[in-house]
Structure formats: structure tokens, C-alpha cells
């Protein structure tokens, strides 16, 4: 009968808890909203973190898998190697039981009479065997399929088999023919000129090595290489007992041949780093590299928000428990034990947490989708998986369930424990005049101190990340002013114009752009700022002897007249380009070049000559440093040449008086008027282009600002609730003080001094915690300078102001107490 009795008591507790929560609709509604937001934020961030970092590949022994990353100075890490490098590493290493290569591409193809765009993954013959993947139908690729003379065969994914063949047996033997005719302006794609026969289907659980990028078909690398050399991403399996450090040490030795071959032309290749890293969750992509660390930082912030919510709810339930003191006294008088009361009150907390968790799960779907959209919005996201999406699956739901349970315990345990009355007779006799237990007061004060400290930490982190983002966006950092500049890319290839005809149309279009009302100036360039890597070449500078090991490539950009005026890059000396410079070999250099090659000397009139060019260029101007590839790194040494449209894709920049986007319709009309059937393939503002390059920073700055505001609000609510409860409990005392002559400012001092004391203790606890947290966050996120005293000082000031505002209402309520009414109520 005991289990049945326990279940019956649980049912009674649940019904009683529902009635109790319904009796306090305001408190219940507030609790549900803040719980839903906190649990939803934790679930959404965890779903992305699990997808990108925590989840293992569905293959045999994923912990044994590693990949190779090399990093050229100031470039992102890359896993790109030649087939020759792959064969060298595979045959010469002593630390891997297997090593495979893979290359991905989007290809236009025809399968069984239907045109489609297929995701193709070209793999070495040992790919499936090394990973331990099994087939769902037919067989998988083996090493014999990767010989140059072998028939062209392929393996399709289970998803493709389901969507296009309804999991039927007719997939085996199906033929795929790849098209070679790509439409103009499309990105370069891998094209195979032989038909490929499907020989098998991969098992359902396997979807490739890149999260969110499930290939439609896997083919041997030898088939993909029939049209020319391909590059491979390498993945290997460690031998038993071999550590990643040992494997990295050996691979650095094997990689020396490749490095030295590149260093013959570019000595800086000797500064390249080589790493062996775990690939248990898949191959590294730009998404992993740019968002893994920010997501870890965000996970810590949303966890702190959840702690704040729990502290806030704990204070609410503690105050609510005090109002139910008479009820608990009667229950104890009738024989209820502390365990029985705790179980009943914890049932209320658990129901509240479950309801908040269910709402939070619904919120998490929206928040996770928003996060993915933000992650996909960057121009630097080359190679972003097209199907990347956060799913609320079983693993995420288990995490949510744990969060719900822990939250219920955190905000419900102490109020439930303190509900027990040890001396019910005294409590019933004293009634409302009974003083509040010291332990209850200490715990309530401790909750407020914790909320103030956590609020300070969140506000400091917000200030750190927002300040870093503002610095990245600043004109002085960028070297140009991104506001009110429209970027327009025109594909003039449909016009068929070439040579002088193309040049005349280009000049006419540039002049027509400047005639648009609201346009201050218009220019063109080979590369617009922060739109990707520009060209680079080695050069010799007149009067400067450079050691071979210190040589660096100079970045190149071809710009039209008024370029620096349009982008507001300061011209330090010399002059700008003019259309009369056409055909002349003139150049403009940035400050980095002038300071390095001409320190203390005038650069004007000197010459620079590229290694593969017979004629030098005369320097006619020096401009301020400006960034073109990455806003996070210093501006490289850059040389500007006079722009002439040598191809049929032209990039224009138009500075406007008002909104840059407002002239979009006029721009399109002029392109049609001047160039006929030419196409505008890109139209965006320069500010948007800059923002798209710093998506991780925007993401963490935006969310940290939101969480900092939430933290400050929760801290204010906690302080307000405690002070309001204290004023209500001390109504009789305040009435007596007023009756014997206490002035309003003296009564207000009673309330405000308590608030100041709690806030002061919270700041004392929070400042060291904020210093440590910001240092840890800067180290985790990377590229973020450690926080100085300014963010902490601003956060402390905001905390104090918010606390004073929160204490204002209870203080006004205290000075408005009517002493006669207060004494009569007793």
C-alpha cells in the first residue's frame, strides 16, 4: 500500500499546488514568464552548442578521429591539402591507423532524366571503411574504386534515396550525369564529365563530416580529379595509445617538405602553424571557428541569467511563504513533518518550473532559429553549411528536463525548508506580531546580494562586448567611414561590350551615378572594403634593401578617381588618381608601406616594382591605413593602382547624403538605361557589409546587452520585492516611529539605508567576480581585449542607479504610513 499511498499524496500535493498558484495569479504569471525566457535561452544556446561542438559523429570510435589545420599568418585555419600531400602523409606516418581525404562541391547534374543540383563529396577509397560506416543498400566505396582506371561509381545518402527513390531498389544502377555548362556569374564548381553509376546507399545515421551539409552523393576522388587537380580535407584515425600531441609532433616533421616548397617563393610560409585537432564532432568549418567560442561564452551568460531567475523566484517564494506562516503553523500543529511540508512546497516549485520549461521549449524553437539566421548572415561565412539548423531533439530535451529539475530545487528548496515552524503554539499565539526569523531575513538578504553581484557581472560583460563591437565598427579602426555608402556590383557580361566600348560605358555609368539626387560622390574599385581577400604580390621598393626572410606580400586594390574621397580615407600627402592617369604607371600607398619602406623619408616620387612585372610604378600619394579583408587584424601594407575595368564585373561605391538604400531604384534604372540587359548582382550598404563580417561579435554583443538588461531588471525586482516585504512587515514599527515624531526623511533613511547596504555588499562580491569573469570571457571568445576598469565602473554605476529606482517605491510607501491605521491594525 505504500507506493499507492505515496502516489495519492503526490496527487493531493499537485492539486493543492495548482490551487495555491491560481490564488496568486500575478506572482505565478511573472514566474512563468521569466522562467520561460531563462530556460528557453539556455535550451536554444545549448542546442547550437551541442550541434557544433558537443555531439559526436555517428561513426565508429569518434574520439579517435583527428583533422589537420594549418594557419598562414593573419589567415583563418584551413584543412586543405593536395592529393600528393595526402599520399605522403598516408604512407609516411606511424601514428594513424588510417587517413582519408574529402572534398565537397555543389554540382549541376541529371539523374534518371531529372535535372538537379547535387551536393557531391569526393572521397578517397578508404573513407567509409576508416569511419566504420555501413551500407543501407548495395555496397559502399572501397579502395579499388579510387583507381584512375576504375569505373565511375557513387554512393547516395539515405536522405536522397528516400526523397527521390522512395527507398526503392531502383536506386542501384541509376546513372548521374554532371553538366559542364554553368550560367554566367555562378561560383566555380566541381564538374565531372563522365556518367557515374550508383552502387549503394549509406546508412541513415551518417550524413557526412560537416554538420548541416549532408552530401547527396559520394564519389571517388579519382573521378573528381579527371578534370584537373583537387584539394582535400584530411581526417585520420589515431592508433591505439597514440595521443594528439604525439601525432602533431610527427605531422609537423612530415609537413616540412610542403612548407619549404612554398617558402622558396614566400618565406613567410615558415611562420605557418600546423595543428592536429580532434574531429570527433566533424570537420572544422568557418561556423565552428567563428561561433564555437562565442557560444560557450553565451552559454555561461544564460546560465548566469538562470541563476538570477532562481534567486529572484526564491525571494518571491520566501516572501509568499511568510504570508502563509499561519497556514504552515496549523499544519505542523496537526502533525505535519518538515519532510511532508517540504514535499508539498517543492511540488509547487516543480509544477511552476515544468510549466515554465514547457513555455521555454516553445520559446527555444524561435530563439534557436533566430540564432541560426544571424549566424548565416555573414559575408565571411564561406563554406557555411546550407542546411545548418538547430533542432530540439532528445538530447536537448533531456538537457531542458535537467534544467527544469535543477531550477525547481534551486528556487524552491530553501523556502520549503524554512516553512516549518518549530514552535507552533508560540506562532499561533503571537499571530501577525511575531517577528521574522533571523535565518529567513539572512537568506532573503543573501538572495538580493547574489542578484546584485550577478547583475553586475552581466552588465560588465555586456559593456565589454559592446565596447569591442563599437571599436571594430569605428572609423578610426577601419580607416574608412562605412555610413551612407551604397555598394553596387554590376555584371556587364550580357552586354557583350569589350575594350574601349566597355571603358566608355563604365565612365558614362559612373558619371550618371554622380548625377543621382542625394549622391555626393561615386567611384569604382576592384575590391570593396571587407568583402573578402584582395590580390597580393611581392614587390621591390626603390631605396630599400629587404632580407628574403622578412619579405611580405603587398596587398593590391585597383581604385578609380575619388575613391578615397568617397570612402573618407584620409589622403596624407600627394594626390588622388585622375582619369588622365589612364595608361600611366602610377600608384598610391598606405601609411603601413610608407612607414616601413620610407621611414623618415618622403615616399612621393619613389618607385615600386612587382616581381613579375618589368616596369615600376611611381608613387603619387600616401593615404591612411584601411582594412579590406578582416576588421580584427591590423591593416596590411596596401598599394593602390589606377582602376580600369579589365573584366565585366564592376564594383561601384556611392556616398549619399541620406540613406544609402533609398537610391537603390534609381541605381537599377540607370544601369538599365546605360547598359541595357546588364544585371545588378549585388546591392548593399557598406555598413551592412562591415556588419556581415563581424557576425560573431554582433551576436554576442546583442545578446549580452539583452542579458545584461534582464539581469539589471531581475536584480531591481529582487531588491524591490525584499524592501516592499520589509516595509509591510514593519508597518507597526514605522507607525510607532511616526507617532512619536519621526520625520519622513528619517523613515526613508530606514528603507534606503538597507538598500544601500545590500547593494554595497553585492558590489563588493560582484566586482572581483566581474574581473575574473571578463578575463575568462575574453580568453574564451578570443580577439577581445581584457576588460579595464571602465566597463566595471559603468556597470557598477548602472547597478546603483537601478537599485535606487527599485527602492524608491517601498521608501515612498514607508513615509506614507498612517500611524493610527497601523496601530489599529494590531
N, C-alpha and C positions, 0 to 999 in steps of 0.2 A: 504493500500500500504506500510505501514511502515515495517512490517515483510519482505515483498518481497524485499524492498529496502535494509534492513539490511543484508539479505542473499546475495543479489547481491554484496554489498560492501565486505562482507566476502569472496565471491568467488574471487573478484578482488584482495583483500589483499593476499589471498592464492597464486594466480598465480604470483603476484608480488614478494611474499616472495620466491617462488621456483626459479624465475629468479635471485633474489639477491643472494641466496645461491649458485646457479650454477656459478655465476660470481666470487666467491671466493672458488674454489674447495679445496684448501689446508686447509683453516680455517674450512670449512664445514666437511672435512674428519676427521680432528683432533677432532673436536667437537663430531662427531658421534662416533668415537672410544672410547673416554674417557667417554662419556655418556653411551654407551652400556656397558662398563665394570663396571661402578659405579652402574647403575640401575640393571644390571644382578646380581652383587654381593648382592645388597640389596634384590632382589627378591629371590635368592637362599637361603640365610640365613633365610629370613622370612618364606619361605616355610617349612623349617625344624623346626623352632621355633613354627610356627603355628601347625605343625603336632604333636609335642611333648608336647607343653606347653599351647598354646592359645586355641586350638579347644576343644569345649565341646563334651562330649559323646552324641550320638543321642538317648537319653533316656529322660524319664520324670524328670523335675526339676533337672538337673545335678548338680546345685550349692549346693544341699542338700547332695550330696554323699561325704563320707569320707572313708579313709582307716587307718589301724593301722600299724605303723612301730616301731619295737624295734631294738636297736643297742647294741650289745655286744661290750665292749671296743676294739677299733682298728679294728673292723669288719664293713662292709657296712650295711646300714639299710635293714631289712628284714621284709616281711609280710608273715610269716609262723607260723601257729598255728595248734594244734591238734584238732581233732573233739570234744574232751572233752572241750578244751578251748572255741571253738566256741559255744557249747551248754551253757556253763557257762555265757559267755558274752551275748548271746541272751536272756537268761532267767532272768538274774540279773540286766541288765542295765535299767535306767529310762530316757535315753536321746535319744534313737533311736526308730524310728517308725518301723524299720525293719533292720535285719542284716543277711547277706548271706555269703556263702563261695564258693570258686572256686579253682580248681587245674588243671593245664594243663599238657599234655604229648603228645608225638608222638608215635603212636601205629601201628604195622603191623596188617592189617585186610583184610577181604574178604567181599565185599558187592556185592550181586547179582552175584556171580560167578567170580568177578574180584578182584585180589589182589591189594592192595593199602596201602600206608602209610597215616594214617589219623591223623589230629590234633584233639585231644579229650580234651574237657573241662568238668571236673566232677564238678557239681554244687549242692548246696543244693536245696531242693524243692521249696523254696520261691524266688529263684534267678530271674526268669523272672517277677514275679509279683512285686517284690520290684523295679525293674528297669523300669517297665511300658512298657516292650517290647510286641508287638503284633505278632500274627502268620500270615504268608502268606498263609499257607495251614495247615489243620489239627488243632491240638492244641499244646500248649507248656507244659512244665513240671509244675506240681503242687506239693504241699507238700505231698500228698498221694503217689506220685511216688517215694519218697525218703525213704519209709519204707523198712526195710530189707526183708520183705516177699512179697513186691510188684513185679510185673513182670518187667523185664529189658527192659526199653524203652529209646528212644533217640529222639532228635530234630536236624535236619541238618540245615546248613546255607543256605541262599538263593543262595550264590555263588556255593556251592556244588550241590544244586538242579539244577541250571542252567547248570553247566558243565557236570553233569553225568546223569541227568534225563530229560534234555531239558524242565524243568519246567512242566513236566507231572504229572498226578495224581498217577502214579505207584510208586512214592516215598513212599507214605503212605503204611505201611505194609512191606516195604523192610527190610531185615534182615542183620545185620552186625555181623560177627564172628571174634573175635580177636585171632591172632596167639600167641602161647606161646614160639615158638622156635626161639630165636634170634640168629643171627650168632655171632661167637666169636669176641671179641673186640668192639662190639657195646655198646653204652651207656645204662645204666639201664633205662628201660622204663616201664611205667604202662601197665600191661597186664590184661585183663578181660577174664575169662574163660567161659562166658555164652553168648549166642546169644542175640543181642539187636534189638528190633523191632522199626522202625522209626514211630513216631506218629504225627510228624508235622514239619513245616519249619518256621524258624524265619524270621521276616520281612527283606526286602532288606537293609534298612539303618543300621541295627545292625550287627556289626562284632566283638563283644566281648569287653572285658575291657582292652586289651593290644593293643596299636597301632601297626599295621603291623603284627598282629598274629591272623588271623581270624580262629576260630575253624571250622572243618568240621562237627563235631557232638557234641552236649551237652548231657551228661548223668547224672543221679542222682548220688550223691556222695556215696550213699549206695551200688550201683552196683560196683563202682570202688574200694570200700573198702572190697569186698568179698575175695580178695586175700591177704589182710593184711591192716594195718593202713595206712592212707594217711594224708598228711598235706594240710591245706587250707590257701589260702589268703583271708582275710576278708574285706568286704566292707559293709558299713552301710548307712542308710538314717537318717539324723537328724530330730528330732521332730520340729514342728513349734516353733520358738522363742528360740531354744537352739543354743548357739554359739559353735564353735570348742573348745575354751578354756574350757568351762564348760564340754563338752564331754570328753576332755582329762583328766581333773581332776578326773572325775568319773572312767574312764577306768584305770587310774593308781592305784586306790584303788582296783578295781576288779582284776587287773593283779598281785597283790601282792602274791596271792596263787601260781601262776605259778612261779614267781621269787624265792620265798622261797623254793619251791621244788627243783629247780635247784641249789640254793645256798647251800643246805645241802652238796653237793659234791664239788661245786666250788663257794667259797664266792664271787668271782668277779662278779657273776651274779647280785649282789646287786648294782653294778655300771651301770647296763643296763639302758638305757633310753627308754622311751615309748612315742610315739607321735601319735596324731590324726591329719591327714593332709587331705586337700581337694583332692577328687578323681574325680572332675568334668571333667577332661580330660583323665581319665583312671587310672589304677593301675600303681604304680611306678615300673619301671624296671631298670636294670643297665644302659640302654641307657638314661633314664630320669635322673638318679642320677649323671651320669658322664658328660652328654653333655648339660643339660638344662642351667646351669650357663655359660659354655664357649660360648654357642650360644648367650646368652644375651650380653656377652662382645663383641662377634664378630658383633652383630647387631649394637652396639654402634660404633664400628670401621668403619663398612661400611657406616653408616650414616655420620660419620665424613669425609670419603672419598667423599661421595656425596656432602657435603658442600664445600669441596675443589674444586671439579669439577665445582660446580656452581660459586664459586668465580673466578675460572680460566676463565670460559666462560664469566662471567660478565666483566672481564677485557678485553677479546678479543672483545666482542661486543662493549664495551666502546671505544676502540681504533678504531674499524671499524666505529662506529658512528661519530667519529671525522673526518674520511676521507670522510664521507657523509654529512658533515656540509653544503656544498654549496647546495646539493640536498634538505636538510630539510629547508634551508633558502628560497629557491624558493617556496616550498610547503606552507610555512607559508605566504609568500608574496601573494600567490594565494588564501589565505583564510582558509587554513587547521588549525584546532584547535589542542590543545595539546592532547585532548582525541582521535582525529582521528589519529594523528601520533602514539600515544601510542598503539592504537589498531592494526595499521599496523605492527609496530615493534614487538609487543607481538605475533602477528600471526607468524612471522618468528621464534621467540623463541619457540612457541608451536610446529610448524612443526619440528623444529630441535629436540626438546625433544621427540616428538612422534616417529620420525624415530629412534632416539637413544634408546627409550624404546622398540620398536619392535625388534631391534637387540639385546637389552639387555635381552628380554624374551627368545630369542633363546639361548643366552649365558647361561641364568639361568638354562635351562634344563641340559646342560653339567656340570655346576658348582654344581648343586644340586646332580646329580648322583655321581660326584667325592666325594662330602662330605659324602654321604651315604657309599660309598665304604671304605673311610677312617674310618668311624665310625664302620664298621663291621670287621675291620682288627685286632681287639684286642683279645688276648687270655683271658682277664678278662671279656669279654663280654658274660658271662654265662647267658643264657636266652635272648639273643638278638632276637627280632622278625625276623623270616626268611624272611618275605615279607616286611620288612621295606623299604619304598621308598618315596621320596619326590615328590609330584605331583603338577604341576602348574594348580590348579583348579580355580574356580570362585573367591574364597576368595583371593587367591594370585594375580589373575589378577586385582581385584579391588584395592588391595594394590599397584600394579605396576602402575595402572592408576593414583592413588593419587600421587605417587612419581613423575610420569611424569609431572602432572599439577603443583605440588609444585616446581619442578626443573625449569620448564619454567618460573614461576613467579620469582623465586629467581635470576636466572641469566639474566632475560630479563627486569625486571621492571625498575630498575634504569637507564640502558642505554636508554630505551624507554622514560623515564621521562626527561632525560637530552637532548634528541634530539630536544626539542622545542627551537626555537630561539625567544627571546622576542623582539629583535630589528633587523629585517631582513635587513633594509636599511643599517645600520652600518656594518652588517656582509657581505653584498654584496659589499659594497664599499671597506672594508679592505681586503677582499679575504683571501689569504693564510697567510698574515702577521698578521691576527687577533690572539691575544693571546688566550690561552686555558682558559676557565672559571675556577675560583678558586674551585668552587664546584666539577667540573669534576676531577680536579687534586686531591682534597682531597679524593674523592670517590675511585679513582684509587689507591692512596697510601693506603687507608684503606683496599682494597681488598688484596693487597700484604701483608700487616701486618697480616691480618687474615690467609692467606695461610701459612705464615712462622710459626705462632702460632700453627695452626692445624698440620703442618708438624712436628713440634717439639713434639707435643702430640703423634702422631702416631709413631714416631721414638722411643720415650721413652717407650711406651707400647711394641713395638717390642723388645727393649732391655730388658725389664722386663721379658717377657715371654720366650725369647730365653735364657736368663741367667738362669731362673728357669729350663728349659728343660735341659740345659747343666749340671746344678748341679745334676739333677736326673740321668743323664747318667754317671756321673763321677765315676771313680774307687774308690775314697776315700769315696764317699757316698754309693756305692753299696757294698763295701767290696770284690769285685772280679773284674777282668778285662774281659769285655764281648767281646773284639775284638779277631778275629781269632779263635773262638771256635765253633765247629760243634756239634749240639745236635742230637743224633740218638736214636730213640726208636724202639726196635726190639720185635716183637711178636713171641716168640718161641713155642707157644702152638701147631701149626700144626706139630711140630717135635715129639711130644709125649714124649720127654725126661723128666726125673724126677730124683730127688735125686742127687746122685753122678754123674750120667751121664750128667745131666743138668749143674752141677757145673763145670765139666771138659770142656764142650763145651763153657761155659761162659768164663773160663780162656783162652781157646785157641783163642776165638774170640777177647778178649781184647789184647792178645799178637799179633795177626795178625793185628789189627788196628794200633798198635805202629810200625809195620814194613812198613806201607804205606809211600812212599817218601813224605816228607813235613810235617809229623806228629811229633810234639815234644814229646807229651805225650798223653796217653789215660787213662780214668778212667770210673767208673760207679757209680751210686747213686740211691737211692730210689726216690729222688725228685731233679729235676734240678732247678736252681735259677729262680725265678719269673715265675713259671709255675703253680701256684695255692697253696692252703693251704697244708702244710705238717701235719704230725701227731703231737699230743701233749699229754703229760701225766703229772700228778702230781708226784713229787718226793721228797724224803728226802735226804738232803745233810749232810754228816758227819761233825760234829762240829758246826752246825748252827741250832739254835732254831728259828722256824718261827711261828708267830701267825697265827691261822687259817684264820683270816680275811685278811691277807696280802699274802696268798699263791697264786701263779701264776702257770699256766701250763708251762712246759718246751717244747719248740718245738724240734722235733726229725727229724733227717735225717740220713739215713744209707749210708755210702760212702765207696768206695774202696780205696786201696792204690794209692797214687799220686793224690788224688782228689784236695787237697789244692794247690799242685804244678800246676796242670792243670788249675785251675781257678785263680791262683795267689792270693789266700787268704793268707796273711802272717801268718806263724807259729811263735808264740811269744815265746813259751817255750815248752819243752818236745819234743816228736817225732810224726811222722806220723804213720798211720796204716801200717802193713806189712801183706803179705799173711800168714805168720807164726802165726798171731794173730787169725786165724780161730779157733773157739771153745772157745777162751778166752773172759772173760767179761771185756773188756776194752772200754774206751770212751774218746773222745776229746770234750772239752767245749769251748765256745766262751768267749770273754772278758766280755760280759754282765754278764755271770754266775760267772766268776772269781771275778769280782769287787763286785758283790752283796753278794755272799756267802763266799768269801775268801778275803775280803778287808784287805790288809796289810799282808796276809799270802800266802804261796805257795800252789797252788791247786794240784800240781802233787803228786800222791800217795794217794790222798783222794778218798773217795768213794761216789757214788750217787746211791740211790735205788728207783726204781719206786714203787708206792703204790701197784700195782697189781703184783709185781714181788718179789719172795722170795730171790733172790741173787742180791747183789750190783754189780756195775761196778766201776772199778778202773780208775781214770783219768790219762791218759798218756801224754796229750798235751793240750795246750791252743792256740787258733787261734783268729784272728781278727774277729770282728763282720761282718756278711754278711746278706743281705736281701734275703728272699725266697718267700714271698707272695706279698708284696706291697712295692714299692720303695719310697712311700710317707711317710711312718711311720718309726720310729726308729727300728733297728734290735732287734728282741726279744731274750730272753735268749734261746740259742740253744745248744743242746747236740748232738754229732755225734757218731754213733755206727758203728762197722765194718760191711761192706755190704756183704751179701750173697744173691744170687738170690733165694728168697723164693717164688717167683711167676714166671710166664712165660713171663712177660713183662719187658724188661731190658732197662734202660736209660743210654746211653753212652755219654761221653763228650770228644771231641778230640781237642787238641790245635794244630794249624798248624802254619807253618812258613809264608805262604802267605794267599791267600783267602781260607776261610774255606769251601765255597761252591764248590771249584774246585775239592775236593776229593770225591764228592758225588758218582760218578760212581764206584770208587774203593771200597768204603764202601759197596755199594749194591752187588758188585761182591763177596767180602769176606763173607758177610752174607750168600749168596747162597752157596759158597764153604764149609763153616763150618757147616751151619745149614740146608742146603737143601731147603725145602719148607717154611722156616720161612719168615715172612714179615717185611719189614721196614715200620712201620705205621706213622712215623714222622721223618722228616729231616729238620732242620732249623738251623740258626746260633744263638748263644746266644745273639748277638747284636739285631737281629730281634725279639727274644723272649722278650728282655727288652723293645724294642720299641713298641711291641704289647701291653705291659702292661700300656703304658703311651700315648695311642692314643689321649685322650683329650688334653694333654699338647702338643703333636706333632701337632695336628690340629691347635690349637690357636697360637702356636709359628710360624708355617709355614705361616699361613695366615696373622698374624700380621707383619711378616717380609715383606711379599709381599705388604701389605697395607702401611707399613712404607716407603718402597721404592717408591711406587706410590705417596705417599704424598710428599716425598722429590722431586721427579721429577716434580710433578704439581707445587710445590712451586717455583722450579727453572724456570719452563716455565712462571709462572706468573711474576716473577721478571724480567726475560729476556724480556718478551713482553713489560712491562712497561718502562724499560730502553731503549729498542730499539725504542719505540714510542717517548720517551722523546728526544732521540738523533735526530730522524727525525724531530721533531717539532722545535728543537733548532739548526738546521743546520746553519741558517743565523747568530745566535749569536756566535756559535762556530767558523764560518768562520771569523767573525769580530775579535774575540779574537786572532786567529792565525795570522790574518793580522797585528795586532798591536804588535805582538811579544810574544804571549803566547807559552810556551814550551809544548811538548807532555805530560810530567808528570803532568803539571797543568791542561791540558784538561782532562786527565784521572782521575784526582782527582775529577773533577766536577761530573763525572758519578759514580765513585766508592764511593764517599762520600754519594751520595744519596742512593746507595745500602746499605751501612753500616748503615745509619740512619734508613732505613726501616727494615733491619734485626734486628737491635738493639731494635727497638720498638716491633717488633714481638717476640723477645726473652723475653723482659720484660713482655709482655702479656702472652706468652706461658708457661713460667716456672711455675708460680703459677697454671695455668690451668693443666699443666702436673703433678704437685704434687698431686693435687686433683683427677685427672683422674686415676692415677696409684693406689692411695689409694682405690678409689671406685672399680676399676677393680680387685684388689687383694681381696677385700671383697666379690665381686660378684662371682668370679671364685672359691675362696677357695684354701687352701693349697699353696698359692703363697705369699711369704714374701713381705711386703710393700717395695716399691722402695726406695733405698737410693739415695745419690747424684750422684753415678757413672753412672747409665743409663741416667739421665738427662744431666749430663756433656757431655757424649759421643754423645747424640742426639744433644745437642747444638753445639758441635764441627762439627758434620756432616752437620748440617744446615748451619753453617758459610762457610764451605768449598764448599758446593753445591752452595750457594749464590755467592761466589766469582767466581766460574766457570761460573755461569749464567751471571754475569756482565762483564766477560772478553770480549765477542764478541761485545756487544754495546760499551765498552770502546775502543777497537781497531778500531771500526768503527768511533768513535768520533775523535781520533787522526789522522785518515787518511783523514779527510775532507779537500778538496781543497778550500781555501778561495776565489779564483777567481770564481770558478764554483758556490760556494754557493752564492756569491753576484750577479753573473749574473742571477741566477735563480729567483731573486727577481725583 
